[in-house]
């Protein structure tokens, strides 16, 4: 029997410095930018890999694995999982199962990362570097747990990220053959992988820490989710968070034409070539401005 179970319970929320070494190490590695310098192609690679992997999180981890808002093949679902894993934000089944738990308890005391309950730091990244949420909630993700390749990737989630880092380094080595580009393998590694990954961390985490605090509320939800256009641009549409919490099953988060939702545009393009299909849409009555105004007023 535990001598002090309350103390052990609190200990679960402390930062695990050993398991979190890669997370904090990548932040420190950003300082190498002062030594390796910068070039336009390194910055371009940083931006491209940021948005490519952001789609892996938003279009893959979130809209597909967490909410099954569209359908795809087993091969493409593996590619989505690989792309999401390359963001270094742990495995797809871990991520999706905890996100489903978040929706079931959004902003109540059991929410994993509610800023209302736990404040900015914990909701932003404290929850991901502590021991409390290390385990995948298999009972919440059973329909994907039957795929052995996803279970393998969930266990060895660092593999795609390390592979991407090696590829960026190799790409930089090849670019050294073109001195006019003014770059090298170390610069490409720092900007194209390290800085891109760290910015991606915090771009993703803003939805947990800020999208329940700053923005407008169109629809009545049991939580404090909000729509924020700036966060939507940073996260390829995730900032339309009140829309999402009102109708989590929709692949579309920007309900109106002026609500920019880059992930939706990518998914739509993928549907045109048959890689994804059956994108779930909001019912038409929710897209009527008069209905939205009434929902906001209520």
N, C-alpha and C positions, 0 to 999 in steps of 0.2 A: 504494500500500500504506500502511496506517495506521502511523504512527510508534510509537504506543503504544496498541494495541487494548484492553489491559486498562484503561487510564485512560478511554478513550472508553466502555467498557462500564459503568464505575462512574458516569460522567457521566449515563447514561441514567436513573439512579435519583435524580438531583437534582431538586428542585422546579423546574418551569418557571414562573417567576413571571409571565411574559407571558401564556401561555395559561391560567394559573390565576387571572388577575385577577378574573373573575366569581365564582369560588368564594370567594376571600378577601374580595372586595369585599362580597359578601352578608353575610359574618360581621361586617365592620366596620359595615355599614348597620344592623345590629341595635341599635347604640348610639343610633340616632335615636328609639328607644322612650322615652328620657328626655326628649325634646323634644315628641313628639307625644302622650304620655300613653297611657292605656289605657281601654277600655270593655268591657262584657260582650259586646257584639256583635262587637267586634274579636277578642277572645279566642275566641269561639265560631267565627268564621270561620277563625281560625288552626287550631283543633282539627279542624274539618270538612275543611279542605283538606289537613291533615296525613294524616288517615286515608284520604281519598279517593285521594290520590296514593300513599300507601303501598300501597293495593290495586293501583294501576297498576304498582308495582314487584313486589309479591309475587304477585298474581294474573296480571299481564301479563308483565312482563319475565322473572320467574323461573319460575313454574309453566307458563306457556304457551310463550313464546319459547325459554327455555332447555331445558325438559324435555318440552314437548309433552304435558303430563299431561291434556289434554282437547282437544276440538275446537271450532271455532267458524267463523263465516262470514268471508269476506274483509272485509266491512264492519266487523264487530265487532272483528276483529283489528286493523284500522286504528285504531279508537277506543281499544282497549287500548294500542296503541303511542303514540297521542297523549297519553293520560292518563299513561303512564309517562314520556314525554318532558317533561311539564309539571313533573316533579320536579327537572329540571335535573341529571340524572345521566347525561347523554349519550344516545346512540341505542340503540334496542332491539336491533339486530343486533350492535353493538359489545358491549353489556352481555351479551347471551346467549352470544356466541361466547367471550368471556373467561370467563364462568361455566362453560361446558362444559370449557374448559381447566382451570379450578380443580378440577372434579370428577375429571378424568382424572389430576390430579397432587396431590390434596388432601394437604397437609402434607408433601409431599416437596420437594426443593430447587427443582423447577420450578414450584411453586405460586405463583400471582400474588400472593396476599395471606395467606400463612400466618403467624399470630403465633408459631407454633413455630419457623419458619425465620427470620423477619425482625423479630419484636418487635411491640409494640403500635402505634406510630406508623405504620409502613409498612403494616401490615395494615389499619389503620383508614382512613387516607386518603392515606398517602404514595404508594401505587401509582397512585392516580387523578390525582395532580397532577404526576407525573413524565412523561418522554418515552417510557419503555420500552413502555408499553401503549397508545399513541395509536391504533394501527391495529386495524381490525376483522379478526378471523380468519375470512375468508370461507369457507375450506375446512371450517370447523366449523359453519357456519350456512346451508348451501347450500339447504335446503328453503324458507327464508324469503327468501333473496336473489333469488329469481325474481320477487318482487313489487316493481314499480317504485316504488310509493308508500312502501313500507317502506325501500327503498334511499334515496329522497329524504329521508325523515324522519331516517334514520340520519345523513345528511350535514348536514342543517339542523336538528339536534336541539334547538337553542336556540329554535326558532320557537314551539312550544307553551308553553314557560315564559314567554317575553316576552308572548305573547298573554294568558296567564292573569294576569300582572302588570298588564297594561293593563285587563283586565276587572275586577280587584279595585279598581283605582284608580277606574274608572268607577262601580262599585257604591258605593264610598265617597262619590263626588260626588253620587250620587242620594240617599244616606242623609242628606246634609246638609240635605235638605228637611224632615227630621224632627228638630228640635233636641232633643227629649226623649230621643233615643237617645245623645246626648253623644259622637258620633263625627264624623270628617271623612275626606276622601279620603286624606290623608297617613297618618293613623293606621291606616286599613284597609290601605293599601299595606304599611306596616311590619309590622303584626301578621299580616294575612291572607296576605301573600305572602312577605316577606323572612324574618321569624322562623319562619314555618311551614316554609319551604324549608330553612333552616339546621337546624332541629330534625329535619326529615325526613332530611337528609344523615346526621346522626349516629345517628338511630334505625336507618337501614338499615345503616350501617357497623358497628354493634355486632355484627352477625352474623359479619362477617369477623374482627373483633378479639377478641370476647369469647366467642362460641359455640364456640370451639375451646379454651377455657381454663377457663371456669366452668360448672359444671352436672354432671349425672349422665349416665352411659353405660349405656343399656339393651342395645344391640345391638353386637356386635363388628364394627368397621369398621377399615379400614387407616389411617385418620386418627385425629385426636383430637377429633372432633365430639362435642358434648354437648347435652343437653336442658336448657333453662333457661326456667322458666315466666314469669319477669319479662320476659325478652326476647321471649317469645311474645306477651305483651300489648302490648308496645311496637311489635312488627312484624307484628301480625295473624297470628300463627301460626308465623313463621319460626324462633322460638326452639326449636322441637322439632327441633333440628338433627341430633341423632344419629339420630332416626327418619328424617329426610330423607336423610341420607347412606347409611343402610342400604338405603333404597328410593327413589332419586331420582325415579323415574317417576311416583310417586303424587301425585295432586292433594291428597291429605289428608296433612297433616304431624302434626297432633294425632291419634295413632292411637287413643287411648282417650277416652271421653266427657268425662273430667275435664281433658283437655288442650285448653284453649281455642284454637281455630283460626278466627279471624274471617274470614280469606280463604276458607276452605273453606265457611263459612256463606254468604258472598256468592256464591260459585260455585254452590253448591247452589240458591240462590234464582234465579240466572240460568238454571240448567238447567230449572227449573220453567216458565219462560216461553219456553224454546226458544232462548235466545241462545247458550248453550254446551251441549255434550252429550258423552257418552262420557268422563265423569270417571273417570280410572284410580284404582282403589282398592287398598289393600294386601290381599294374600291373607288369608283368614280365620284361618289358623293363626298369623299374626303378631299378631293381635288378641286371642288367648287369653292371659290373664294368666299362666298356667302356662308357656306358650311364651316369653313375654317374660322371665320370671324365669330360665328356663334359658339364654336367650341372654345375659342379663346375667352369669350365673354363669360362662359359658364364657369 
